[in-house]
């Protein structure tokens, strides 16, 4: 949050040519968005409500008394602001000694006008003789981003669905907020990080699937088998989405990290299943006897049965290690739960696919090769 300047999970940055206009737009935004049910609190910065004490030195009058601008500023600094004249040392502790006028002599403008300045001739004159003292209103701070004046609107929500809130709030602002010419606003805070993460994931997720497919093709030298082994990721995705919806987690970087880990586990178990199936079928092919439809089915059943126990052990170990995370409430649980949820849900649905559908697809592919006369041992492919 500190990287964006917004100290709340969500915020608005209003930019324009004047601070007064930015403050007015911020007040309108605060009034419009405060009616949204998800809003916990909203505060628009009062960027132009600072108070300043102005001391304008009359150079000509100061010169008549033999004073320079620095002499007048020194009187203002030491008498009104205070100046450190010494430092008290007590062991390892240091205490500065600061001297200035008592509060009764600097509490209002009239008293400040009576602050005395020593002239080179030895006389003392009030500062009002050589300077004009007044109060004025101005900006309490000046923010500048992208070459434009900027004001912040801090927003705190009772929901983690920042994307959905931003969509609804943007529609509401378009309907009710009339921006003056030259003024703009943009969303910031964690929502800004969410947008950046989505852009990265739009690049990373396709690369992950491509790499998985490429590795599968390098192992099995078959586009069809590589495509079949990609299906566990789809079934795993459905289980992850179901559990994610039940637990109320929105898509985030942590959730996508969980999905990427889930895809790797699902493909790995699918690869091991196909390896077992190939071993069972290759054993029959190497015997030299003619292979028929029944032999393929028997080999597939044999390989799937051998894979049943290792697959269930893998699933049980993963679930036993991750389900406790979903029940945690300690430090770091808000990050670990969104990672664990897709893996837990996806392991259940991918297990069904790997144990049932992968053998079925494998049998269909091998029967097709048998009809074409291209069926051969996997070791010779």
C-alpha positions in Angstrom: 0.0 0.0 0.0 2.9 2.4 0.8 4.2 1.9 -2.7 1.1 3.6 -4.2 0.9 6.2 -1.5 -2.6 5.0 -0.4 -2.6 3.9 3.2 -5.9 2.0 3.0 -6.6 -1.2 0.9 -8.3 0.9 -1.7 -8.3 4.5 -2.7 -8.8 7.1 -5.4 -6.2 9.5 -6.8 -7.8 12.7 -8.1 -5.7 14.9 -10.4 -6.4 18.3 -11.8 -5.1 21.8 -12.3 -6.1 23.3 -8.9 -6.1 22.1 -5.3 -9.5 23.7 -4.6 -11.0 21.8 -7.4 -9.4 18.6 -6.3 -10.8 19.1 -2.8 -14.3 19.8 -4.2 -14.2 16.7 -6.4 -13.0 14.6 -3.4 -15.9 15.8 -1.3 -18.3 14.8 -4.0 -16.7 11.4 -4.4 -16.9 10.9 -0.6 -20.6 11.7 -0.6 -21.5 9.5 -3.6 -19.5 6.4 -2.5 -20.5 6.5 1.2 -23.9 5.1 0.2 -22.5 1.8 -1.1 -23.2 -1.1 1.4 -19.6 -2.5 1.2 -18.2 0.9 2.4 -16.8 0.8 5.9 -15.3 4.3 5.8 -14.2 6.9 3.3 -12.2 10.0 3.7 -11.2 12.6 1.1 -8.1 14.7 1.9 -8.7 18.4 2.7 -5.8 19.5 0.5 -6.5 23.2 0.7 -7.4 23.8 4.3 -4.0 24.7 5.8 -3.4 27.9 7.8 -0.2 29.9 7.3 1.4 32.9 9.0 2.8 35.2 6.4 5.5 37.7 7.3 6.3 40.1 4.4 9.4 42.2 5.0 9.3 45.8 3.8 12.7 46.2 2.4 12.7 50.0 2.2 11.6 50.4 5.9 14.0 47.7 7.1 16.9 49.6 5.3 15.9 52.9 7.0 16.7 51.2 10.4 19.9 49.5 9.0 18.3 46.1 9.0 18.6 43.4 6.4 16.1 40.7 5.4 18.3 38.2 7.3 18.0 40.3 10.5 14.2 40.3 10.4 14.2 36.5 9.6 16.5 35.9 12.5 14.1 37.7 14.9 11.2 35.6 13.5 13.2 32.4 13.8 14.5 32.9 17.3 11.6 34.8 18.9 8.6 33.0 17.3 9.9 29.7 16.1 12.6 29.2 18.7 16.3 28.6 18.4 18.6 26.0 20.1 21.2 27.8 22.1 22.8 24.9 24.1 22.6 21.2 24.7 22.3 19.6 28.2 24.4 16.5 28.5 23.4 13.9 31.1 25.5 10.7 30.6 24.4 9.2 27.3 21.4 11.4 27.1 21.3 14.8 25.2 18.6 17.4 25.8 18.5 20.5 23.5 17.8 23.9 25.1 15.4 25.9 22.9 14.6 29.6 23.6 11.7 31.6 22.2 9.0 34.0 23.4 6.5 32.8 25.9 3.1 31.7 24.4 1.4 34.9 25.7 3.6 37.0 23.5 3.1 35.0 20.3 -0.5 33.6 20.6 -2.2 35.9 18.1 -1.3 38.3 15.2 -1.5 41.4 17.4 1.1 40.0 19.8 3.3 38.9 17.0 3.4 42.4 15.6 5.0 43.5 18.9 8.0 41.2 18.6 11.1 43.4 19.1 14.0 43.6 16.7 17.3 45.2 17.7 18.7 47.7 15.3 22.4 48.3 14.7 22.0 51.7 16.5 21.0 49.9 19.7 17.2 50.7 19.5 14.5 48.1 19.6 11.6 48.4 17.2 8.4 46.2 16.8 8.5 43.9 13.8 5.3 45.6 12.5 7.4 48.6 11.6 9.4 46.7 9.0 7.1 43.8 8.1 3.5 42.9 7.4 2.1 40.0 9.4 -1.1 38.2 8.3 -2.9 34.8 8.3 -3.8 33.1 5.0 -5.4 29.8 3.9 -3.5 27.4 1.7 -2.7 23.8 0.9 -1.7 21.7 3.9 0.4 19.6 1.4 1.0 19.6 -2.3 1.1 16.2 -4.0 2.4 15.9 -7.5 2.2 12.7 -9.5 2.7 12.3 -13.3 3.2 16.1 -13.5 -0.2 16.9 -12.1 -1.6 18.1 -8.7 -3.0 15.1 -6.9 -5.4 14.5 -3.9 -6.2 11.2 -2.3 -9.4 9.6 -1.2 -8.9 6.8 1.3 -11.4 3.9 1.2 -11.8 1.0 3.7 -14.2 -1.8 2.8 -15.8 -4.7 4.6 -15.2 -7.0 1.6 -12.1 -8.4 -0.2 -13.8 -8.2 -3.6 -12.0 -5.1 -4.6 -12.5 -5.7 -8.3 -16.3 -6.0 -8.0 -16.5 -2.9 -5.7 -14.4 -0.9 -8.2 -16.7 -1.9 -11.0 -19.9 -0.8 -9.1 -18.3 2.3 -7.8 -17.1 3.4 -11.2 -20.5 3.0 -12.7 -22.0 5.0 -9.8 -19.4 7.8 -10.3 -20.1 8.0 -14.0 -23.8 8.5 -13.3 -23.6 11.0 -10.5 -20.2 12.7 -10.7 -19.6 15.6 -13.1 -15.9 16.2 -13.4 -14.8 19.7 -14.2 -12.6 20.1 -17.3 -9.0 19.0 -16.7 -9.8 16.7 -13.7 -9.4 13.0 -13.7 -9.4 10.1 -11.2 -8.0 6.6 -11.0 -8.2 3.8 -8.6 -5.2 2.8 -6.5 -4.1 0.8 -3.5 -4.3 -3.0 -3.5 -6.5 -2.8 -6.5 -3.6 -1.4 -8.5 -1.5 -4.4 -7.5 -4.4 -6.7 -8.4 -4.4 -5.2 -12.0 -0.7 -5.7 -12.3 -0.9 -9.2 -11.1 -3.7 -10.1 -13.6 -1.6 -8.7 -16.4 1.3 -10.9 -15.4 -0.9 -14.0 -14.9 -2.4 -13.5 -18.4 1.2 -14.1 -19.6 2.3 -16.7 -17.0 -0.7 -19.1 -17.1 -0.5 -19.8 -20.9 3.2 -20.3 -20.6 2.7 -22.8 -17.8 0.2 -24.8 -19.9 2.6 -24.6 -22.9 5.5 -25.9 -20.9 3.5 -28.7 -19.4 2.3 -29.7 -22.9 5.8 -29.5 -24.3 7.2 -31.7 -21.5 4.5 -34.3 -21.9 5.2 -34.5 -25.7 8.9 -34.9 -25.0 8.1 -37.8 -22.6 5.5 -39.7 -24.7 6.3 -38.4 -28.3 2.5 -38.2 -28.9 0.4 -35.1 -29.3 -2.7 -37.2 -28.5 -1.4 -38.5 -25.2 0.0 -35.1 -24.2 -3.5 -33.6 -24.9 -5.1 -36.4 -22.8 -2.8 -35.7 -19.9 -3.7 -31.9 -20.0 -7.3 -32.8 -19.2 -6.5 -33.5 -15.5 -5.7 -29.8 -15.1 -9.2 -28.9 -16.4 -10.9 -31.3 -14.0 -8.6 -30.1 -11.2 -9.6 -26.5 -12.1 -13.3 -27.4 -11.6 -12.8 -28.7 -8.1 -10.6 -25.8 -7.1 -13.3 -23.3 -8.4 -16.0 -25.1 -6.4 -14.1 -25.0 -3.1 -12.9 -21.5 -3.8 -16.5 -20.4 -4.2 -17.7 -22.3 -1.1 -15.0 -20.6 1.0 -15.7 -17.2 -0.5 -12.2 -16.5 -1.9 -11.8 -14.1 -4.8 -9.2 -14.5 -7.5 -5.9 -13.2 -6.3 -2.2 -13.8 -6.8 -2.2 -16.3 -3.9 -5.2 -18.2 -5.5 -3.4 -18.5 -8.9 -0.2 -19.7 -7.2 -2.4 -22.5 -5.7 -3.8 -23.3 -9.1 -0.4 -23.5 -10.8 0.8 -25.9 -8.1 -2.4 -27.9 -8.5 -1.8 -28.2 -12.3 1.6 -29.6 -11.7 0.4 -32.2 -9.2 -2.5 -33.2 -11.4 -0.3 -33.7 -14.5 2.2 -35.6 -12.5 -0.3 -38.1 -11.2 -1.7 -38.4 -14.7 1.8 -39.1 -16.1 2.4 -41.9 -13.6 -1.0 -43.4 -14.4 -0.1 -43.5 -18.2 3.3 -45.0 -17.4 1.6 -47.8 -15.5 -0.8 -48.4 -18.4 2.0 -48.5 -20.9 3.9 -51.0 -18.8 0.9 -53.3 -18.6 0.2 -53.0 -22.4 3.9 -53.3 -23.3 4.1 -56.6 -21.4 1.4 -58.1 -23.6 2.9 -56.7 -26.8 6.4 -58.0 -26.0 5.0 -61.5 -25.5 4.7 -61.8 -29.3 1.0 -62.9 -29.2 -1.6 -61.1 -31.2 -3.3 -58.3 -29.3 -7.0 -57.9 -29.5 -9.6 -55.5 -28.0 -9.9 -57.7 -24.9 -6.2 -57.6 -24.3 -6.1 -53.8 -24.4 -9.0 -53.7 -21.9 -7.3 -56.2 -19.6 -4.0 -54.3 -19.7 -5.7 -51.0 -18.9 -7.5 -52.6 -16.0 -4.3 -54.1 -14.7 -2.3 -50.9 -14.9 -5.1 -48.8 -13.4 -5.5 -51.2 -10.5 -1.7 -51.0 -9.8 -1.9 -47.3 -9.8 -4.9 -47.1 -7.5 -3.1 -47.3 -4.2 -0.2 -44.9 -5.0 -2.8 -42.3 -6.3 -4.9 -42.6 -3.2 -1.8 -42.3 -1.0 -0.8 -39.2 -2.9 -4.2 -37.6 -2.5 -4.5 -38.5 1.1 -1.1 -37.0 1.9 -1.8 -33.8 0.1 -5.2 -33.4 1.7 -3.9 -34.3 5.2 -1.2 -31.6 4.9 -3.4 -28.8 3.4 -6.8 -29.2 5.1 -5.4 -28.1 8.5 -4.3 -24.8 6.8 -7.9 -24.1 5.9 -8.8 -24.2 9.6 -6.0 -21.9 10.8 -6.6 -18.3 11.9 -3.0 -17.3 12.9 -0.5 -15.0 11.3 0.0 -15.8 7.6 -3.3 -17.7 7.3 -4.8 -15.0 5.1 -2.1 -15.8 2.5 -1.9 -19.6 2.9 -5.6 -20.3 2.8 -6.2 -19.0 -0.7 -3.2 -21.0 -1.9 -4.4 -24.2 -0.2 -8.1 -24.0 -1.2 -7.6 -24.6 -5.0 -5.2 -27.5 -4.3 -7.6 -29.3 -1.9 -10.6 -28.9 -4.1 -8.7 -29.8 -7.3 -7.1 -32.9 -5.9 -10.5 -34.4 -5.3 -11.8 -33.9 -8.9 -8.5 -34.7 -10.5 -8.4 -38.0 -8.7 -11.7 -39.0 -10.3 -10.3 -38.1 -13.7 -7.0 -39.8 -13.3 -8.4 -43.1 -11.9 -11.4 -43.3 -14.2 -11.2 -41.2 -17.3 -7.5 -41.4 -18.1 -7.6 -45.2 -18.4 -10.8 -44.9 -20.6 -9.1 -42.4 -22.9 -5.9 -44.5 -23.0 -7.9 -47.6 -24.0 -9.7 -45.6 -26.8 -6.4 -44.4 -28.2 -4.8 -47.8 -28.2 -7.9 -49.4 -29.8 -7.8 -46.8 -32.5 -4.1 -47.6 -33.1 -5.0 -51.3 -33.2 -7.6 -50.7 -35.9 -5.1 -48.7 -37.9 -2.4 -51.3 -37.4 0.0 -48.8 -35.7 -0.1 -50.2 -32.2 3.4 -50.9 -30.9 5.4 -51.0 -27.7 6.0 -47.7 -26.0 9.7 -48.5 -25.7 10.0 -48.5 -29.5 8.1 -45.2 -30.0 
